Amino acid sequence: MKKILVSSILLLLTNMSFSQTFVQAYSDIVNQVSQTNVTSYLTEFEALGIKRRGTQPLEDTYNWLVNKYLSYGYVSGQMQEDTFTDAGYTCKNLIVTKVGTVYPNTYVIVCGHYDSIGGTGTNDNGSGTVTILEAARLLQNVDTEYSIKFIHFSGEEDGLVGSQHYVNNVVNATTPKMDIRLVFNIDEVGGVAGVTNNTITCERDTGNPTTNNAASTTVTNELMTCVGLYSSLNANLSYAYASDYMPFEDNNEIITGFYETNESTHPHSSTDLFVNMDPVYNYNVAKAATGAILHFAIATTALSGNTFDNPLKVSFFPNPVKDYLNINFGTLTNKKSNLKIIDSNGRIVLEQNFENPKVVENICITDLSKGMYLVKLGSGDQFIQKKIIIQ
């Protein structure tokens, strides 16, 4: 990861004139960030070894990440293994997608790298990795209007090759191009042992192209406000460079990021270890990050007809609907399923079987009349039903 030697500006959040306000529902989620998890994840990450390209520790760390997401309730259909080759070595990015209920095709990307060089990388970037994991754990069962992609990049230490590959071969190769609301990068946020770590640096775009700089400043100001609303940390304003948001910045996306304010001298060395970090600081950063992701993705704060139902976490949107009904299959992803749409007289007006459904499937309903219907989706003895309105 980068070394930053800048004279940053410490902004007092009380003097900021943004319209953001404290949301109790967000705070209730943020307060579930676990210090125990942060500490244990850092310890586990460190024990996996030096995560260099082409090594077993890098592969083991990738599998460790996958298993964490599965333990949170994410399903394999939500995970994408994005492979690429660097200097003759095969490396992997892990992308975990949580589908939004209002804007399923627009994404908030939350990213950080998991590879290391010269040491185990417990701070650079185990600290960012565990921050993303805690946020993903807590948001797994929370509706958000925008979709979220939690991305763990490899190849950062070799020149951002993993994130560059993703931008070139996924973001720009999607037809139409992937619609990204913003990119929130988290890299080296573990602090320094033995000193007071009470400030997190928030990074904005100040480079070229300049057309995305103003929007980056806006979201970074919002990020700073979230720091004050949902954590005990102060927020420090600086600029972005030399981490995985840069290929996105070059692609004219809107970026922001977190980086520790007290900069460790240990990254890229054998002493980048848990003992030289401040795990309580990492915990507070995870709280700030979770609050910011809830804000950026616009989390649901009240029950509605589109709320996920436990344990299936299936949703139907939009509702009301006009032409195409989107179905987020939740835990039924990749499971043989049956869909029925039933009218007010109890007649099945549309039925469709899915052998291996994707995370999101689209159903054409243009042949159905306007009115209220019951949608029933099931697999085996598991099913969910919801009322929808066709306009």
N, C-alpha and C positions, 0 to 999 in steps of 0.2 A: 504493500500500500504506500501511498504518497507520504511525504513529509511536508508539512505546511509551516512556513515561517512568514507570518503576516501580522500586521497590526490590525486586528479585527475590531469591530465596533460593538460594544456591549449595549444592547438596547433594553431599556426598562419597559416591560410589557404593560405596565400600568399607564404608560404614556401613548400606547398605540391606539389608533382610532379605528380598528377593524370591527365589523359587525358580528364577529363570532361571539357567542356566549357559552357559558358553562352548560353542559347537558348532563343531567344527573344519570341518565341511562348509560351514557358513555363512561362516566366515572365509575359506575357500578361494575362495568366490565373491566375497566383499567385496574381497579383495585383487586382483581383476581389474578393479576400477574404474580407469579410465585418466585420468591427469593430462593426457595429450595430447588425449584426447577432450573433457574438460571445457574446456580452454583453446581448442581449435579451435571447439567448439560455441558458446562465449561470443562468440568473434570473428565467427562466421557470424551469430549472432543479432543482434549489434550492427549488422552490415552491412545487415541487412534494413530498417533505418530505424525511424521512429516508428510504432508499431503502434496507431494510433488507429482507432476504429470508422469504418467506411465508407471506409477507405483501402486502396490496393493493398498497402502493406507488411504490413497485418494479414492480407490474403488470402495474400500470399506466405509469411508465417510459418506459416500453417495448412498450406499445401502442403509447406513445408519439414519440418514435423513429420510429416506423412503419409509423406513419402519416407524419413525416418529410420526409422520403424517398419517400412516395407517392406524397408529394407536390413538390418534385424535378423532378418528372417525371419517377421514377422507378415504375415498375409494380409488382403486387403481385407474379407473376411467378418468379421474381428475388429474392424473399425473402424466406428464410427457417427458420422455428421455430424449434430450436433444444432444446428439453426438456430433463430434467434430474431431478433426485430426490436426495436431500441432507438432511440428518438428518430428513427424513420424509416429507420434503417440496419440492414441485414441483417448479423448476426454469427454466428459458428460456434463451438461447443464441439466438441472432438475427444475421443471416448471409445474407448479400445482395451481390449478384454476378453480376459483370459487365463483359461481355464476351469479350475477346481479339480477334483481327482480324487475327492474325498470329499464336499465340500459345494459342488456346482457352482452352486447357486442362492443362495449366501450370499457377499457381496462385501466385500473389503477395498478401499476407494477411496483411491487415491493421487492427489492433485490439486494444481494450482497454475495461476495465470493466465499467459497469454502476451501480453496486450495491454499497451500502455504509454501514458503521457500526458506531454507536455512534453519527451520525449526518447526515445532508443532503448530505455530500460528494461533495460539490460544486467544490472544488479543486480536491479531490481524490474520484471519477475521472470524475466529470462533465467537468473539463478542457480538459481532453483527449477525452471525448465523443463529445464535441462541435467541437474540432479540426477535428475529423474524419467526422463529419457531414458537415462541411464547405468544406473539401476536396471532399467528395462524391458529394455534390451539384455541385461543379465546374467541376468535371470529368464526370458527367452523360452524357454529350453530346460530349465527347472527345474520339476519337478512341485511343485505346492502343493496342500494339502488344500482351501483356500478359493479361490474365484475372485478375481481382481484386476481392477479397472478403473483403468487409468491415464487420468486426465482432465485435459485442458488447456482451461481456461476462458477465454473472452473476456468482456469487459464488467465485469471486476472493478473497474477504475478508474472506472467509471461508476455504482458503487453495488452491486456484486456481482450485477448483473443476469443474467449468464450462469449462475452457480451457482444463483441463485434460480429461473431458468427450468428448469434441469435437475431441481431438487427438485420443482417444481410439476408439470412436464409429463412427466417420465420416472419419477422415484422414486415419486411418489404416484399416478401414472397407470397404473402396472403392476398387473396383477391376478393374484395378490394383490400388495400393495405390495412393492416391492423390499426384500429382506432384506439389511441392511447390518451387517456385523460392526463396522466402525469406519471413520472418515474420517481420513486422515493428510494434512494440508495442508502444502505447502512453499512459502514465500513470502519472498523477499529473504534469501538466505543466502550472499551473496558477500563479506561482510566489508569492512573498510576498509584501503586501501593504506597501508603505512608504519607500522602498529601491530601488536601481537601479538594475533592472532585465534586463540584456543585454546579458546573456549567457545561452545556452541550453546544457544540458549534453546528449551526444550520447553514447549509451551503446553497448558494444560488448561482445561476448561469450568468457569467459576464463575458463570455467568449463569442466566437462566430459559429454559426450565423447569428446575427443580433436580433432577428425577427422573433425569437422565442424568449429573449431576455426579460422583457417586461412581465410576461406571464409567469416566468420562473420566479421573479422577485415577488410577485403576488402570492404564489403558493408557498414560498419560503417564509414570507411574513405570516401566513396562516399557520405554517408549521411552528414558528416561534410562539405564536399565541397558544397553540395546543400544548407546547411544553409547559407554559405557565398555568394553563387550566387543569392539566391532568398529571403533573408531576411536581416534585419539589425543586426541580432544577431551574437555573437561569438559562437564558438563550443568548448565544453569541452569533453574530452575523458574519459570514465570510463568503468565499467564492469556491466554486467547484472545479476540480481538475483531478486527473490521474486515477480515476476509479471507474467502476462499471457503468456509471451514468453517462460517461463521455461519448460512447458510440451512439447513444440515444440523442444526446445534445447535438452531435454532428448531423443527426438525422432530422433535426428540427423539432424534436419532441420537447416537452416541458419537463424540466428536472428539478429535483431538490435532494437534499441529503443530510445525514448525520455524521459527525466525526468528533472524536474526543477533543476537548479544549486543552487539557493538560496532556501534552503529547508524550507517549512512552518512547524510550530510547531502545526498546528491546525488539520490535518487529524485524523480521528477516534474520533473526539470530536464534541460537539455541536457548537463549534466556527469555524468549517470548512465551512465558509460562504463567499459569494461574497465580503463583505466589507473587508475581510482580504486577498484578492487576488489582482493581477494586471491584469486587463482585456486587457490592451494594450500589455502586454507581451504575454498573451494567443493568441492574434491576430497575433503577430509576429511569434509565434510558429506555428500557423495554416498556415501561409505563407510558412515557411520553410518545413513543412510537405507536403503541396500540391506540392511544387517544387520537393521534394524527390520522391513522389509517381509518378509524371509525368516521372521522370528519371527512376525509377525502373521498371515501367510498359511499358516504351518506348512509349510515346504518339506520335501520328501522328502530324507532323508539316506542312504538305502540303496536298492539296486535292488529292485524288486518287480514283480509281474505287471502292474501298471498303469503302469509307467514309459513315458514317451514314447519312441518309436523314431525315431531320425534316419533319413532326413530328413523323414518324413511327420508326425511329432509327433501321431499318432493315439493315442487312449486309449479304453478301454472300462471303464465303472464303473456301479454298484459291482460288486465281484467278491469274494465270491459275490453273486449277484443273485437276486431273487425274482420280481418282476412286470414291471418295465421296465428294459431295458438302455439306458444313456446312452452315446452315442458322440460323442466330441470329434473332429471331422473334421480338425483340424489344418490342414495345408497342402492337404488335399483339399476344404476348404470351398469351396462354389460350383462344384465340379468334378463332372461326371457320374460317378457311382460305383455299384458293385455290392456288396451285402452278402450273404454266405452264412453260415449257421450249420450246422455239420456235426456229427453225433452220433458216438459211439464206434465205430460200424460203418461210418463213411465216407459215410453218407447225408446229403444236403442236406435238412434239416428245416424250414428257413426261408430264403427268398431275397427280397431287396427291392432295387429300383433307385432311385437318387436322381438326379434331373435337375439340381437346384441346391441341394445340402444346405446347411443353416445350420451355424453353428459347432458346435452341439450338437443332435443328433436323438435322439428317444426311440423305442425299439422295444418293443412289447408281446410278452412271451414267456410269457404265462400258459398257452398251449396246449402248451408243451413240458414234458416230464417232467423230474424231478429227475435231476441227473447232470452229467458233464463234457462240454463241447462245445468245438469249435474254431470261432472266429469269424474269417472272412476278409473283409477290406474292400479293394477295389482300384479304381483308375481307370487305364485304359489298361494300361501295363506296370508300373505302380506298385501294390504291394499290401502289406498287413500282415496277420498272423494271430496270434491270441492264444487261449489256453485260458481258458475261463470255467467257473464252477460255478453251476448253477441249483439253488437250494434249494427 
